[in-house]
Each structure stands twice: as C-alpha cells, then as structure tokens.
C-alpha cells in the first residue's frame, strides 16, 4: 500500500527504482521489483535455500529521482517492516472471522460469496506472504487475507 501511494503521489518524480524484498511467510523466494515513474513490474523469484541471500531477511530499495525526501522514504519503508513478536497480527489460528471475498482462484465469478463478508476460521498465519489463510464455512474453500485490516478480515458482526 505504501509503494502504491508513493507511485500515485510522486510517480512523475521517480525516474527509476528497484528493490529486493524479503516477505514474511515466503521462505523460498524474494520479491524483486523495478520501475520507471508509475510503471511498476515485480514478481517472486525463487532462491536457492542454501544460498546466503535465502537466509537473509534484509530488504533493499533504490530510488533515483527528483524532489525525493530520503527520511520520508525511509520512514515509509520501515513502517512496512514486520517485526515478529513486535508487530502482532490481530487474530490467532482458530479465530472465527469474516473475510471479504472476491473472485475465486480460477478467476471465475462465484456469486454465492463474491463481494461480501463470509464467515470462516483462520487456519494459518503468514501463509505465502499473506497475514491470514481463512477456511470459509459456507463454501469450504480457503482464501487469503492479503492485509490485516478490517476492510478485508474482521470479527463476525455478532461478536464485536
């Protein structure tokens, strides 16, 4: 979210940027990205588990541009860093929640659950880089909550 906001507000001032990110819950790959102005490209790149880069949790950004505030960029980036034990998730495995559901994993439109909150249970934390994996009660399928925010995953309405 921070990077999207930065591209939206300062994209014309960013001549070039690139980086390598360690993502919580993704042990066998790093997220590698680059861009020019508002054109962004990035993907997970597998790493050899025995390599030094695989064991490193360091993330690096490089920005080249004009009117860039180094301290502001650094604060924004650091606010995204997950610190185990310091940056707790709101829900534990086994917690009953509601998840906002969109398209299914095949991209098909599942009208029984699409676009609304559906009851489920948290079954994993930091799964494939997502804070939560949730098993939906109604459909019996599992979905990811990509951000720990009430807009995507919340306590059921009748328990708040």
Residue pairs with C-beta under 8 A, 6 or more apart in sequence:
1 147
2 76
2 77
2 79
2 80
3 40
6 14
6 73
6 76
7 14
7 35
7 38
7 40
8 38
10 65
10 67
10 68
11 37
11 38
12 37
12 38
13 65
13 66
13 67
13 68
14 35
14 36
14 37
14 38
14 63
14 64
14 65
14 68
15 36
15 37
15 64
15 65
15 66
16 34
16 35
16 36
16 63
16 64
16 65
17 33
17 34
17 35
17 61
17 62
17 63
17 64
17 65
18 33
18 34
18 35
18 61
18 62
19 32
19 33
19 34
19 59
19 60
19 61
19 62
20 30
20 31
20 32
20 59
20 60
21 30
21 31
21 32
21 33
21 59
22 30
22 56
22 57
22 58
22 59
23 29
23 30
23 31
23 44
23 129
24 82
24 84
24 126
24 129
25 125
25 126
25 127
25 128
25 129
25 130
26 44
26 128
26 129
27 49
27 54
28 46
28 47
28 49
28 54
29 44
29 45
29 46
29 47
30 44
30 45
30 47
30 53
31 42
31 43
31 44
31 45
31 129
32 42
32 43
32 44
32 45
33 40
33 41
33 42
33 43
34 40
34 41
34 42
35 41
35 42
44 129
47 53
47 54
48 54
59 77
59 81
61 73
61 77
63 73
81 87
89 125
89 131
89 132
89 148
90 148
91 97
91 122
91 132
91 148
91 153
92 122
92 125
93 122
93 123
93 124
93 125
94 121
94 122
95 121
95 122
95 155
96 119
96 120
96 121
96 155
96 156
96 159
97 119
97 120
97 121
97 122
97 132
97 134
97 153
97 154
97 155
97 156
98 117
98 118
98 119
98 120
98 153
98 154
98 155
98 156
98 157
99 117
99 118
99 120
99 132
99 134
99 136
99 143
99 145
99 152
99 153
100 115
100 116
100 117
100 151
100 152
100 153
101 110
101 113
101 114
101 115
101 116
101 117
101 118
101 136
101 143
102 114
102 115
103 109
103 110
103 114
104 110
104 141
110 139
112 138
112 139
113 136
113 138
113 139
117 154
117 157
118 136
118 137
118 138
118 139
119 136
119 137
119 138
119 156
120 134
120 135
120 136
120 137
120 143
121 134
121 135
121 137
122 132
122 133
122 134
123 133
123 134
123 135
123 142
124 132
124 133
125 131
125 132
125 133
127 133
127 144
128 144
130 144
130 145
130 146
131 145
131 146
131 147
131 148
131 153
132 144
132 145
132 148
132 153
133 142
133 143
133 144
133 145
134 142
134 143
134 144
134 145
134 153
135 141
135 142
136 142
136 143
145 152
145 153
146 152
154 160
